[in-house]
Amino acid sequence: MVFKITLDITGSAFQKNVWAEIKKIPYGMTINYGEIAARLGIPKGARAIGNACGTNPVPIIIPCHRVLKGDGSIGGYAGGVEIKKRLLEVEGIRP
């Protein structure tokens, strides 16, 4: 699903960069925190990516639920791990 709305989201430049990268993850696909960190040029920044995900103000539009731990497990989610699991299942993803 692609949302075509304009958002004026408050966050640091780093958070906005992370969120922009997360918005690129296609429906039904996942990526891990380390992969996003590498894409942003901070290969050891997986934890920072996770922190930025945790501050995401619009988690359905910026789909942080599609970001998993390096081992493919669910990891955390601001809305709770069960919600993250359910959102992934709706997209046909079985972590």
C-alpha positions as CSV (number, residue, x, y, z in Angstrom):
1,M,0.0,0.0,0.0
2,V,1.3,3.4,-0.9
3,F,0.1,6.5,1.0
4,K,0.1,9.7,-1.1
5,I,-0.2,12.4,1.6
6,T,2.0,15.2,2.7
7,L,3.4,15.0,6.2
8,D,5.1,17.6,8.3
9,I,6.8,15.3,10.8
10,T,8.9,16.5,13.6
11,G,12.2,14.7,14.2
12,S,15.9,15.1,14.0
13,A,17.7,15.0,10.7
14,F,18.9,11.5,11.5
15,Q,15.4,10.3,12.4
16,K,14.0,11.8,9.2
17,N,16.7,10.0,7.2
18,V,15.8,6.7,8.8
19,W,12.1,7.2,8.3
20,A,12.7,8.1,4.7
21,E,14.6,4.8,4.2
22,I,11.9,2.8,6.0
23,K,9.2,4.2,3.7
24,K,11.1,2.6,0.8
25,I,10.4,-0.9,2.1
26,P,7.8,-2.5,-0.1
27,Y,4.5,-4.0,1.2
28,G,5.1,-7.6,2.1
29,M,8.8,-7.2,2.5
30,T,11.2,-6.8,5.4
31,I,14.6,-5.5,6.1
32,N,16.8,-5.5,9.2
33,Y,18.1,-2.7,11.3
34,G,21.7,-3.3,10.2
35,E,20.8,-3.2,6.5
36,I,19.2,0.2,7.0
37,A,22.2,1.4,9.0
38,A,24.5,0.3,6.1
39,R,22.3,2.0,3.5
40,L,22.7,5.2,5.5
41,G,26.4,4.9,5.8
42,I,26.6,3.9,9.5
43,P,27.3,0.1,9.4
44,K,27.4,-0.3,13.1
45,G,24.3,1.9,13.7
46,A,21.6,-0.8,14.0
47,R,20.7,0.2,17.6
48,A,20.4,3.9,16.5
49,I,18.1,2.7,13.7
50,G,16.0,0.9,16.3
51,N,15.8,4.0,18.4
52,A,14.6,6.1,15.5
53,C,12.0,3.4,14.7
54,G,10.8,3.7,18.3
55,T,10.1,7.4,17.9
56,N,8.2,7.1,14.6
57,P,5.1,9.3,15.0
58,V,3.1,7.6,12.2
59,P,3.9,3.9,12.3
60,I,1.5,2.7,9.7
61,I,2.5,5.3,7.1
62,I,6.2,4.9,8.0
63,P,6.1,1.1,8.3
64,C,8.6,0.4,11.1
65,H,6.9,-3.0,11.6
66,R,8.8,-4.2,8.5
67,V,12.1,-3.7,10.2
68,L,13.4,-6.9,11.9
69,K,16.4,-7.9,14.0
70,G,19.5,-9.2,12.1
71,D,18.5,-12.8,12.9
72,G,15.1,-12.3,11.4
73,S,13.2,-12.2,14.7
74,I,10.6,-9.5,15.4
75,G,12.5,-7.2,17.9
76,G,10.7,-4.4,19.5
77,Y,7.8,-2.2,18.4
78,A,6.4,1.0,20.0
79,G,2.9,-0.4,19.7
80,G,3.9,-3.7,21.2
81,V,5.4,-6.9,19.7
82,E,2.0,-8.5,19.2
83,I,0.8,-5.6,17.1
84,K,4.0,-5.8,15.0
85,K,3.5,-9.5,14.5
86,R,-0.1,-9.0,13.4
87,L,0.8,-6.2,11.0
88,L,3.5,-8.5,9.4
89,E,0.9,-11.3,9.2
90,V,-1.6,-9.0,7.4
91,E,1.2,-8.4,4.8
92,G,1.8,-12.2,4.4
93,I,5.0,-12.1,6.4
94,R,5.7,-14.9,8.8
95,P,8.8,-14.0,10.9
